[in-house]
């Protein structure tokens, strides 16, 4: 569809949904409100039924304490270009190591959203 028919918000949503990289949208409190297909595959489809879900709940201990200030800064717009490595603790006891990249984007509809890109490096 041409840009004029979809608008930038719908194009961003389409890009996120079809990306081969796991992506989650977080609200201003760090709650995951939406995830793409690659994210669901990465987490073995254990997250979708639990949305909204605090992003920090996916981080395995003891890295959770390290992740909290990083997430707080990212939510304030203090986003680093450097990836952050975390272990995800999934409900089925599987652990997945990911590199996380944070991006703050503005949306005409929803305001600012934090986008988290997760690359499996297990």
Buried (B, 14 or more C-beta within 10 A) or exposed (E): EEEEEEEEEEEBBEEBEEBEBBBBBBBEEBBBBBBBBBBBEBBEEBBEEEEEBBBBBBBBEEBBEEBEEBBEEBBEEEBEEEBBEBBBBBEEEEEBBBBBBBEBBEEEEBEEBBBBBBBBEE
